[in-house]
Amino acid sequence: MKTNKTKANLIMLVAIIILVIGALMIKPQGEFGGSDDAAEEMITSISPSYEPWFDAFLEPKSGEIESLLFTLQGSIGVGIIAYIIGYYKGKNKDVIN
């Protein structure tokens, strides 16, 4: 029985390695940009005299820092959601047993 699990784990590991190498070998076509940039371009093309309602009070110094903050915000949100789901699942498990 253990050999079947080991074989399955090995197959999954090889599949993951192939996926990672394949993803790294693909050369992106075109330019990647955020939705904020696309929205700004669209608004400017529709109405060149448009003035924003307000400016950001904290502007990151580079795109890398902006990406870091975006990723950090998403990670914190996922952590909170996962904690809540785990808490209620554990709470229900105690009641059943």
N, C-alpha and C positions, 0 to 999 in steps of 0.2 A: 504494500500500500504506500509506503514511504517513497519508493522509487517513482511511482506515478506523480506524486506531488513534486518531487525533485525534477522530473522530466518536464512537467508543466511549467514550473518556475523558470527553468532554463530556456524553454521556448519563448516565454513571455519576455525574459531578459534580452534574448537575441532580437525579438521583434521591436522592443523599445530602442535598442542600439541602432537598428536599421532605420527606424523612424527619425531618431535624432540626427543621424548622419545624413539621411535624405533631406531633412529640413534645412540643415546647414549648407548643403550643396546647391539648393535652389537659389538662383539669383533673382532678387526682386525686380519687377518691371515697374517703372514709373517712380513717382515720388510719394512718400508717405507724409501725411499731414493730419492734424487734428480736425475735429469737426468745428471747433471754434474758428480756425483759420478759414475753412470752407464757408462758414456762415458769414464771416466778415467780408469775404470776397463777393459773395452773392448779394449782401446788403449794399455794398459799395457799387456794384454794377447796376442795381435797381434804382438806388437813390444816392447819388454821389454827395449830396449835401447833408446826409444823415449825421446827427450828432448823438453819441451814446448818452444814456441817462446818467451814468456814473462811471468812474474809473476804478480799477482794482486798487485796494489800499495796500496790498502786498504783492509786488510783482517779483517772481523768481528771477534770479540773475541769469539763468541759462535754461535751456530746454531739458537738460538732464535733471536738474533740480525739480523742475515742474513735473517731469515723469515720475521722479521719486516720490514726491508728495501725493500725486494721483494714486500711485501704487500703494503707498502707505495708508491712504484713506480707504481704499478698497479692502486692504488686508484687515484693517481694524473692523470694518463693517462685517466682513465674513467671519471674523473671530467672534463678534458679538452674536451674530445669527447662529453660528455653530454652538456657542455656549448655551443659548436659550433652547435650541432643539435638544441638545444633550441633557440639559437640566430637566426638561419636561419628560423626555424619554426615560431618564433614570427615576424620576418621581413616579411615573406610571408603573415602572417595573417593580418598585418597592411595594406598591399597593397590590399588585397581582400576586406576588409571592408572599 
